[in-house]
Amino acid sequence: MDPEVLQAMRRWPDVPHAFGWLGLDPRGRWRLYPEGGGPQAGPGELIANEQIRRFIERNYAGDEQGRWYFQNGPQRVYVHLDAAPFILRRDEGGTGLETHTGRRVASVSEWLLDDEGNLYARSDAGPGRIDDRDLPALLEALRTPAGATLLDALDGRQAAPATRLSHPVLGTADLRQLPADEVPAALGYCRLPQPKG
């Protein structure tokens, strides 16, 4: 986090948390809900200012309950997650992954495929969903023990279903298939944070 943010947290430790004002969409774009109603109030407004986006990303973290937030000076602004805490994209070289905040993913310890066709990763950078624009290339790069691509395995062109996958940069990890509504609990995050009751 930025030093001035840490200083503000120490100076004003009791500022109430904010809920319903900020969201992260499935493409890794920040959305502002000016009325504070969260996604129930509408699609929100994209935050287009690069400087503001970078400030949010440098001061973005998760708490012990799996709620993700932006530390805005002394105030925590909890984030509604349309997909996951991180959106994972192919890195600049096209061989690995990085988060929407620009952090490199060094390894993946588990892949999760939901029943809607979305692929998630438990990574050293945190829990994330693969950006749909990069999903086809990743499905080709992930290999089963028999050497088939994950895409071929999912299409049924391999006799046994894939349960372990290898990637030339991200290593080897198990694949688990589950319903979409079970993914947040499986990866330990909360999509719609609420104040502690």
SULURUR-V103502 format. One record per run of one state. SS is the DSSP state (2 for helix, 1 for strand, 0 for the rest). FROM is the first residue (numbers start at 1). LEN is the number of residues. Records with the same first field share a line. If there is no record, write none. Layout:
SS->FROM-LEN + FROM-LEN
This chain:
0->1-2 + 12-6 + 25-5 + 33-5 + 42-3 + 47-3 + 59-1 + 63-5 + 73-2 + 82-4 + 91-6 + 100-4 + 106-2 + 115-4 + 124-2 + 131-1 + 142-1 + 144-5 + 155-9 + 168-3 + 179-1 + 188-10
2->3-9 + 38-4 + 50-9 + 132-10 + 150-5 + 180-8
1->18-7 + 30-3 + 45-2 + 60-3 + 68-5 + 75-7 + 86-5 + 97-3 + 104-2 + 108-7 + 119-5 + 126-5 + 143-1 + 149-1 + 164-4 + 171-8
